[in-house]
Amino acid sequence: MAIHAEPPTVTPARGLSPYPTDYKTWKVLAWTGPVFLFAVFVLWGFLARNMPPFPPSATPDEVKAHFQEFRLPLLIALSICVTMTAFYMSWSVAVARVMERIEGPGGVLSKLEMMGGTITCAPVMVTLAIWLTAAHEVNNLTPGIMHMLYWMGWLLFDLAYFVTSLQIAAISIVFMRDKREKKLVPNAVSWWGWVTFASFFAVSAIPFVTTGPLAFNGVISFWIAFFTWFFWIPSVSYFIIKAIPRLKAEDEAAGRVNA
């Protein structure tokens, strides 16, 4: 009577995940941050004439005239940017995966970062859709409605900043806790994150002013607050992209790679 032995159970090596680590996908997602920034900077910033923004002190008639004059570039730029804003979410996923290698799987700060990056997309997309609607319907709307939509967009765009602030804080805290001799993300980048975090508070003033440095086109609320973020994104992206092959090499050296 033949006895058939049960097939042996393969036990993964200590510390080896039963699932493969897809480093290539991590890197692809990490590159979507710079793609998002390029779309915002070139399309929303220059093609849609938001660098600098049309002034908050503009009258309803002036706002309507602006949207009529630049209707086509606004339609092109805003419609593309609404779609490409999703790249900020995918970038945040890559950042969270690298953060977990410091904080540990399921770390609360990496989850906060990923949620912050995902939720940041919502007010940005809605704002762009509001301005896109204003451009699309400019010939059917009164100057008063155009003025309302323009301001509604800026109030949502700027005053939702604290979701992104929490994302930035989570990233800065985790990478400053990195115990490696050469950190995955240098402290200088994390400190720049704290500068960005602090600069965002200035935009809380925009409902109350239409001129000066705290207006939404002002030196502090726009040129400082926005550009600290614009420099922070590529800085973090550069070191996240470099961190992925470093983590792969660490895993290979420790025998943790499961391809």
C-alpha positions as CSV (number, residue, x, y, z in Angstrom):
1,M,0.0,0.0,0.0
2,A,1.6,3.2,-1.2
3,I,1.8,6.0,1.3
4,H,1.9,9.5,-0.2
5,A,3.7,12.0,1.9
6,E,2.2,15.5,2.2
7,P,4.1,18.1,0.1
8,P,6.5,20.0,2.3
9,T,5.5,23.4,3.5
10,V,7.9,26.1,2.4
11,T,8.5,28.5,5.2
12,P,9.8,31.9,4.2
13,A,13.2,33.0,5.6
14,R,13.0,35.1,8.7
15,G,12.1,38.7,7.7
16,L,11.1,37.7,4.2
17,S,7.7,38.8,3.1
18,P,5.6,36.0,1.4
19,Y,4.8,38.6,-1.3
20,P,7.3,40.1,-3.8
21,T,8.3,43.7,-3.4
22,D,7.6,45.6,-6.6
23,Y,10.4,48.2,-6.6
24,K,9.8,49.2,-10.2
25,T,6.2,50.3,-9.5
26,W,7.4,52.2,-6.4
27,K,9.8,54.1,-8.6
28,V,7.1,54.8,-11.3
29,L,4.8,56.2,-8.7
30,A,7.6,58.3,-7.2
31,W,8.0,59.9,-10.6
32,T,4.4,61.0,-10.7
33,G,5.1,63.7,-8.1
34,P,7.3,65.7,-10.6
35,V,4.8,65.0,-13.3
36,F,2.0,66.6,-11.1
37,L,4.3,69.6,-10.4
38,F,5.0,70.1,-14.1
39,A,1.3,70.1,-14.9
40,V,0.5,72.6,-12.2
41,F,3.5,74.9,-12.9
42,V,3.2,75.0,-16.7
43,L,-0.5,74.5,-17.3
44,W,-2.2,76.0,-14.3
45,G,0.6,78.5,-13.6
46,F,1.5,79.9,-17.0
47,L,-1.1,78.8,-19.6
48,A,-4.0,79.5,-17.2
49,R,-2.4,82.9,-16.2
50,N,-2.1,82.2,-12.5
51,M,1.5,83.3,-12.0
52,P,0.6,85.8,-10.6
53,P,-3.1,85.2,-10.2
54,F,-5.7,87.7,-11.4
55,P,-6.0,90.1,-8.5
56,P,-8.6,89.5,-5.7
57,S,-9.4,93.2,-5.8
58,A,-10.8,92.9,-9.4
59,T,-14.4,93.9,-9.9
60,P,-17.0,91.4,-11.2
61,D,-16.8,93.0,-14.6
62,E,-13.0,92.7,-14.7
63,V,-13.2,89.0,-13.6
64,K,-15.6,88.2,-16.4
65,A,-13.5,90.0,-19.0
66,H,-10.5,88.1,-17.8
67,F,-12.2,84.7,-18.3
68,Q,-13.6,85.8,-21.7
69,E,-10.2,86.9,-22.9
70,F,-8.4,83.8,-21.8
71,R,-11.2,81.3,-22.2
72,L,-9.5,78.8,-24.5
73,P,-6.2,78.6,-22.6
74,L,-8.2,78.3,-19.4
75,L,-10.3,75.4,-20.9
76,I,-7.1,73.6,-22.0
77,A,-5.1,74.1,-18.9
78,L,-7.7,73.4,-16.3
79,S,-9.3,70.4,-18.0
80,I,-5.9,68.7,-18.2
81,C,-4.9,69.7,-14.6
82,V,-8.1,68.3,-13.2
83,T,-7.1,64.8,-14.5
84,M,-3.4,65.1,-13.7
85,T,-4.0,66.1,-10.1
86,A,-4.4,62.4,-9.4
87,F,-0.7,62.0,-9.8
88,Y,-0.2,63.7,-6.4
89,M,-2.2,60.8,-4.9
90,S,-0.1,58.2,-6.6
91,W,3.1,60.0,-5.6
92,S,1.9,60.0,-2.0
93,V,1.5,56.2,-2.1
94,A,5.2,55.8,-3.1
95,V,6.3,58.2,-0.3
96,A,4.3,56.2,2.2
97,R,5.9,52.9,1.2
98,V,9.4,54.3,1.7
99,M,8.3,55.8,5.1
100,E,7.1,52.4,6.2
101,R,10.7,51.2,5.9
102,I,11.6,53.6,8.8
103,E,8.3,53.6,10.8
104,G,7.4,49.9,10.3
105,P,4.5,48.4,8.4
106,G,1.2,50.0,9.2
107,G,2.8,53.0,10.8
108,V,0.3,55.7,11.7
109,L,2.4,58.6,10.2
110,S,2.8,56.8,6.8
111,K,-0.9,56.3,6.8
112,L,-1.5,60.0,7.7
113,E,0.9,60.9,4.8
114,M,-1.0,58.8,2.3
115,M,-4.4,60.0,3.4
116,G,-3.1,63.6,3.4
117,G,-1.8,63.3,-0.1
118,T,-5.0,61.6,-1.3
119,I,-7.4,64.1,0.3
120,T,-5.3,67.0,-1.0
121,C,-6.4,66.0,-4.4
122,A,-10.1,66.6,-3.6
123,P,-10.1,70.4,-3.0
124,V,-7.6,70.9,-5.9
125,M,-9.8,69.0,-8.3
126,V,-12.9,70.7,-7.2
127,T,-11.3,74.1,-7.4
128,L,-10.0,73.5,-10.9
129,A,-13.5,72.2,-11.9
130,I,-15.1,75.4,-10.5
131,W,-12.8,77.6,-12.6
132,L,-13.2,75.3,-15.6
133,T,-17.0,75.7,-15.3
134,A,-16.6,79.5,-15.0
135,A,-14.5,79.5,-18.2
136,H,-16.8,77.2,-20.1
137,E,-20.0,79.1,-19.1
138,V,-18.5,82.7,-19.0
139,N,-20.8,83.9,-21.8
140,N,-23.9,82.6,-20.0
141,L,-23.1,83.9,-16.5
142,T,-23.4,87.4,-15.0
143,P,-20.3,89.2,-13.7
144,G,-21.5,88.7,-10.1
145,I,-21.6,84.9,-10.6
146,M,-18.2,84.9,-12.3
147,H,-16.8,86.9,-9.4
148,M,-18.3,84.4,-6.9
149,L,-16.9,81.4,-8.7
150,Y,-13.4,82.9,-8.9
151,W,-13.4,83.7,-5.2
152,M,-15.0,80.3,-4.3
153,G,-12.1,78.6,-6.1
154,W,-9.4,80.5,-4.2
155,L,-11.1,80.1,-0.8
156,L,-11.3,76.3,-1.3
157,F,-7.8,76.0,-3.0
158,D,-6.0,77.9,-0.2
159,L,-8.0,77.2,3.0
160,A,-7.9,73.4,2.6
161,Y,-4.1,73.7,3.3
162,F,-4.0,71.9,6.6
163,V,-4.7,68.5,5.1
164,T,-1.5,69.0,3.1
165,S,0.3,70.4,6.2
166,L,-0.4,67.2,8.1
167,Q,1.0,65.2,5.2
168,I,4.2,67.3,5.2
169,A,4.5,67.0,9.0
170,A,4.2,63.2,8.8
171,I,6.9,63.0,6.1
172,S,9.3,65.3,8.0
173,I,8.9,63.5,11.3
174,V,9.5,60.1,9.9
175,F,12.5,60.9,7.8
176,M,14.1,62.8,10.6
177,R,13.7,59.7,12.7
178,D,15.7,57.6,10.2
179,K,18.6,56.0,12.1
180,R,20.7,55.2,9.0
181,E,24.1,56.8,8.9
182,K,23.1,58.3,5.6
183,K,19.4,59.0,5.8
184,L,17.0,58.2,3.0
185,V,15.9,61.8,3.0
186,P,18.3,64.4,4.4
187,N,17.4,66.5,7.3
188,A,17.7,69.6,5.1
189,V,14.7,68.4,3.1
190,S,12.7,67.6,6.2
191,W,13.5,71.1,7.7
192,W,12.3,72.6,4.4
193,G,9.1,70.7,5.0
194,W,8.7,72.5,8.3
195,V,9.3,75.8,6.6
196,T,6.5,74.9,4.1
197,F,4.3,73.8,7.0
198,A,4.7,77.2,8.7
199,S,4.3,79.2,5.5
200,F,0.9,77.8,4.8
201,F,-0.7,79.4,7.9
202,A,-0.5,82.8,6.1
203,V,-3.2,81.9,3.7
204,S,-5.8,81.9,6.5
205,A,-5.9,85.7,5.9
206,I,-7.1,85.6,2.4
207,P,-10.9,85.9,3.1
208,F,-10.2,89.2,4.8
209,V,-7.9,91.1,2.4
210,T,-7.9,91.9,-1.3
211,T,-4.5,93.7,-1.5
212,G,-1.1,93.4,0.1
213,P,1.2,90.5,1.0
214,L,-1.6,88.4,2.5
215,A,-4.0,88.5,-0.4
216,F,-4.1,85.3,-2.4
217,N,-1.8,86.9,-5.0
218,G,0.4,88.5,-2.4
219,V,4.1,88.0,-1.6
220,I,3.4,85.9,1.5
221,S,0.2,84.0,0.6
222,F,1.2,83.2,-3.0
223,W,4.9,83.7,-3.8
224,I,6.2,82.3,-0.5
225,A,3.5,79.8,0.6
226,F,3.1,78.3,-2.9
227,F,6.7,78.2,-3.8
228,T,7.9,76.6,-0.6
229,W,5.6,73.7,-1.6
230,F,6.7,73.8,-5.2
231,F,10.3,73.3,-4.1
232,W,9.4,70.7,-1.4
233,I,7.7,68.3,-3.9
234,P,10.8,67.8,-6.2
235,S,13.2,67.8,-3.2
236,V,11.3,64.9,-1.6
237,S,10.7,63.2,-5.0
238,Y,14.4,63.2,-5.8
239,F,15.4,61.4,-2.6
240,I,12.4,59.0,-2.7
241,I,13.4,58.0,-6.2
242,K,17.0,57.5,-5.0
243,A,15.9,55.7,-1.8
244,I,14.1,52.9,-3.7
245,P,17.3,51.2,-5.1
246,R,19.0,51.7,-1.7
247,L,16.1,49.8,0.0
248,K,16.3,47.1,-2.6
249,A,20.1,46.8,-2.0
250,E,19.5,46.6,1.7
251,D,16.9,43.9,1.2
252,E,19.2,41.9,-1.0
253,A,22.1,42.2,1.4
254,A,19.8,41.0,4.3
255,G,18.3,38.2,2.2
256,R,14.8,39.7,2.3
257,V,14.2,40.0,-1.5
258,N,11.3,37.8,-2.7
259,A,11.1,38.3,-6.4
